[in-house]
Amino acid sequence: MIEVKELQKSFGDAHVLKGITTSFSKGKTNLIIGQSGSGKTVFLKCLLGLFEYEGGSIAYDGKIFSKLSEDNKRDLRAEIGMVFQGSALFDSMTIAENVMFPLRMFTKQSKSEMNDRVDFVLNRVNLADAHHKMPNEASGGMQKRVAIARAIVNNPKYLFCDEPNSGLDPKTAIVIDNLIQEITDEYQITTVINSHDMNSVMEIGEKIVFLKNGFKEWEGSKDTIFKTDNEAVTDFVYSSNLFKKVRKMYLDENN
């Protein structure tokens, strides 16, 4: 579990995060949503330890990050997997070498052990025959699956995904959503996803945190989001006619 209390972050005179308190549970897909400028990217980077913050705290399973020694921070980072928005694969490495990279950085495994682990995670994301391909030989969907394999190769406790469906067609995006949810449940990872994709919200949003102007405006689930009367949430989520119709059908069926 990740627990956030009264988180504050500023850049000069710009107060970006304004006392956010929330938590992200183990074995759940937790989504951060909000319009551009809402603070969600800064929030994610604070959770990752990439930004220092002026107030509040972030605790990973009871360990407050800001109070850890540098060695303990490094140990914690070894327990974190990250799926970047653009996949961020190394162009000069094969797919297998990309997936192996965290093992080389954070473990002392033998080459044979690393190869076995790479085989396992590539098979898990349905890329068993992709070892020797280069990233530019893979489709966007394949690259995302490679990024997920690399993120989980080190058996992380925490998985962060920044817009994992960016640039993907709707069908492939659903495949990636389902894969992230399956892996989260299967390995009981604390997964946090930064997203603007409402299909993802409705598909896998077990916990949703909605940010607006640096505040936590609302939190709930993909079920309770249908019931909320929070105008900021409904304006954001139901900006398309399709989701307005889906919400109306849901409310009609449950009244």
Secondary structure, DSSP 8 states (H G I E B T S, - for coil): -EEEEEEEEEETTEEEEEEEEEEE-TTSEEEEE--TTSSHHHHHHHHTTSS--SEEEEEETTEEGGGS-HHHHHHHHTTEEEE-TT----TTS-HHHHHHHHHHHH----HHHHHHHHHHHHHHTT-TT-TT--GGGS-HHHHHHHHHHHHHTT--SEEEEESTTTT--HHHHHHHHHHHHHHHHHHT-EEEEE---HHHHHHH-SEEEEEETTEEEEEE-TTGGGT---HHHHHHHT-SHHHHHHHHHHHHHT-
